[in-house]
Amino acid sequence: MNKRIDMYKSVGYRLAECRKNNGLSQSKLSDILKIPQRTYAGYELGDRRIPLDMLLEIANYYKLSVAYFVENSISEAV
């Protein structure tokens, strides 16, 4: 599998983990972010590339750094 694809899947796993740990559904979080649920689901599955500004918005919502979502996935992709 392509390492870049693995990177997006790794970020998606972290997104899903955070969302579930905060007791949110994909639908509720996508409403908060003002994006379609289908788009957000694509981010979690790693099927859709998450724009940096959206990742920043999600990180700010959870009061986390962007690095939390990408730190392991970057080293795996190199």
C-alpha positions in Angstrom: 0.0 0.0 0.0 1.2 3.5 -0.7 2.8 5.2 2.3 0.9 8.4 1.6 -2.4 6.5 1.8 -1.3 4.9 5.0 -0.6 8.4 6.4 -4.2 9.5 5.8 -5.5 6.4 7.3 -3.4 7.0 10.4 -4.7 10.5 10.7 -8.2 9.2 10.2 -7.7 6.7 13.0 -6.7 9.5 15.4 -9.7 11.6 14.3 -12.1 8.7 15.0 -10.4 7.9 18.3 -10.8 11.6 19.4 -14.4 11.8 18.3 -15.4 8.6 20.1 -13.5 9.6 23.3 -15.5 12.8 23.3 -18.8 11.0 22.9 -19.6 12.5 19.5 -21.2 10.9 16.4 -19.8 11.7 13.0 -23.1 13.5 12.3 -22.8 15.7 15.4 -19.2 16.6 14.7 -19.8 17.3 11.0 -22.6 19.7 12.1 -20.2 21.5 14.5 -17.6 21.7 11.7 -20.3 22.8 9.1 -19.3 20.1 6.6 -21.3 17.1 5.2 -21.1 14.0 7.3 -20.0 12.0 4.3 -17.0 14.3 4.0 -16.0 13.9 7.6 -16.4 10.1 7.3 -14.0 10.2 4.4 -11.4 11.9 6.6 -11.8 9.2 9.3 -11.5 6.4 6.7 -8.5 8.0 5.1 -10.3 8.0 1.8 -10.4 11.8 1.6 -7.5 14.1 2.1 -8.2 16.4 5.0 -7.2 20.0 4.3 -4.8 21.6 6.7 -7.2 24.3 7.7 -9.9 21.7 8.6 -7.3 19.6 10.6 -6.4 22.8 12.5 -10.1 23.5 13.2 -10.6 20.0 14.5 -7.4 20.2 16.6 -8.6 23.5 18.1 -12.0 22.0 18.8 -10.4 19.3 20.9 -7.8 21.7 22.3 -5.0 19.5 20.8 -2.1 20.3 18.5 -2.2 19.3 14.9 0.9 17.3 15.7 -1.2 14.9 17.8 -3.0 13.8 14.6 0.0 13.6 12.3 3.1 12.9 14.4 3.3 9.1 13.8 1.9 9.2 10.3 4.6 11.5 9.0 7.5 9.3 10.1 5.6 6.3 8.5 5.3 8.1 5.2 9.0 9.0 4.9 
